[in-house]
Amino acid sequence: MDIQFRDGDLAFQAEVRQFIGENLPADLRDKVQHGLHLDKEDYVFWQRKLNERGWFAPHWPVELGGVEWRPTQHYIFQNELVEGYCPPVMPFGVRMVAPVIFTYGSAEQKQRFLPGILDSTAWWCQGYSEPGSGSDLASLQTKAVREGDHYIVNGTKTWTTLAQFSDWIFCLVRTSNQGKPQEGISFLLIDMKSPGIEVTPIITIDGSHEVNSVFFTDVRVPVENLIGEENDGWTYAKFLLLFERSNSLTGGLKQQLHRLRTIADQERANGAALSADPGFAAQLADYEVQLRTYEFLELRTLGNPNPGAEASYLKIIGTDLQQLASELTLRAVAHYGNPYIRDALVHGYNQPAVGPDYAAPAAPQYFNYRKTAIYAGSNEIQRNILSKAVLGM
Ligand SMILES: Cc1cc2nc3c(=O)[nH]c(=O)nc-3n(C[C@H](O)[C@H](O)[C@H](O)COP(=O)(O)OP(=O)(O)OC[C@H]3O[C@@H](n4cnc5c(N)ncnc54)[C@H](O)[C@@H]3O)c2cc1C
């Protein structure tokens, strides 16, 4: 694959930079730069700006709103967004359910659901996991029983990210108990305003409310909301997971490294900057080498529309690095990282009198990042996938 930047690429890079400079408000940039919490309005605001420019869904087919870019342009675009401290795009609609809809959905489903994803009027969440069915996803028990023109759905989904804001949920449901567990699963799109749906918060170890339980009691779902064929949902579910796992992390990792370096330059160790301390400098260098490796692995998969086992590989390395950066940051701020200040991740938080400004978010970020090795299929499960796909074991 040719990934040399050409003149056209550099002109494109300048165009993206100019767009960001003209459209990203300073306070939003500030939140992203310091790793603070973003509100739904923040995401929606930025997604709409991208959509107005025609850049919100570049990987979609052109006739549906995508862009015909070379792999290098996709790479430049992602990189510039991150280096410009733009809010990340919320993936559940545009990167996850949309490819399932435009690949396996009917013409009516494309017409009905894709415009709302593009203009961010419809916010989606993912209903895969259940209490007792996470890694062993095929054992899921949420039941959908067909009655005339509707499915009647009963069961519980858990760890549902941002369900509290969602208009729609894409759900794996059991429609048959015949054959292997994978053979009785269907893929349903469910309106979160349907009677019988209840969302309750799960507060994670860092004190934040990102995930939820979603309870379904006799929820009526029109059969036209079924994707593809009944009992073929496992195929669509796996297709979606490839997109979820190959989400680019390079930019976010570079941001973490940049924050870490800034802190290490300001912290002191034995009378000099921490960044000059041989022990810490070696850890930083090691992190940077691993990040470079990750970046090149990601570049290698850029031109591959069907990343396969590489998606698992990238997920493991990328999330290990996310966690490592949060650990090094906590180590760098030393005892100033001890006070656990939950609200330190809220923009405008009045910093405490002890320690430098950058220290307060270190502990909440460290705890929040424990999730990365679990979601999108835990890293142990990714290793199992790799051992089967690559080693044939
Ligand atoms: C912050 C967060 C957000 C999430 N968001 C969503 C969401 O929006 N939608 C959604 O559907 N799900 C979501 N999840 C759920 C996530 O996909 C599951 O937590 C994950 O798949 C693990 O399932 P589990 O929690 O049931 O753990 P379990 O499957 O019970 O696993 C427990 C431990 O055992 C290990 N383990 C299990 N089986 C094996 C095996 N065969 N070999 C080796 N080790 C094994 C696991 O790696 C893990 O360490 C989210 C999770 C988190 C933490």
The ligand as an ORCA input file, in Angstrom:
! r2SCAN-3c Opt
* xyz 0 1
  C     -17.495      0.729     30.275
  C     -18.177     -0.381     29.547
  C     -19.051     -0.079     28.528
  C     -19.749     -1.097     27.852
  N     -20.659     -0.766     26.898
  C     -21.426     -1.718     26.328
  C     -22.474     -1.384     25.441
  O     -22.710     -0.205     25.127
  N     -23.242     -2.374     24.940
  C     -23.027     -3.695     25.233
  O     -23.736     -4.552     24.724
  N     -22.029     -4.054     26.107
  C     -21.240     -3.098     26.658
  N     -20.235     -3.451     27.544
  C     -20.125     -4.846     27.945
  C     -18.853     -5.528     27.515
  O     -18.896     -5.868     26.157
  C     -18.697     -6.756     28.426
  O     -18.448     -6.282     29.732
  C     -17.594     -7.655     27.984
  O     -17.935     -8.311     26.790
  C     -17.255     -8.722     29.067
  O     -18.410     -9.405     29.467
  P     -18.793     -9.548     31.012
  O     -18.750     -8.179     31.627
  O     -20.061    -10.291     31.093
  O     -17.620    -10.371     31.678
  P     -17.437    -11.951     31.642
  O     -17.736    -12.484     30.304
  O     -18.175    -12.516     32.791
  O     -15.875    -12.091     31.881
  C     -15.278    -11.892     33.164
  C     -13.783    -12.081     33.017
  O     -13.475    -13.397     32.565
  C     -12.711    -13.367     31.359
  N     -13.145    -14.430     30.455
  C     -14.420    -14.764     30.146
  N     -14.446    -15.806     29.277
  C     -13.146    -16.115     29.010
  C     -12.511    -17.095     28.181
  N     -13.216    -17.930     27.416
  N     -11.144    -17.120     28.135
  C     -10.403    -16.261     28.879
  N     -10.975    -15.316     29.720
  C     -12.315    -15.244     29.772
  C     -13.009    -11.995     30.743
  O     -11.958    -11.551     29.929
  C     -13.161    -11.124     31.985
  O     -11.902    -10.721     32.441
  C     -19.512     -2.454     28.208
  C     -18.595     -2.761     29.233
  C     -17.934     -1.743     29.885
  C     -16.983     -2.096     30.992
*
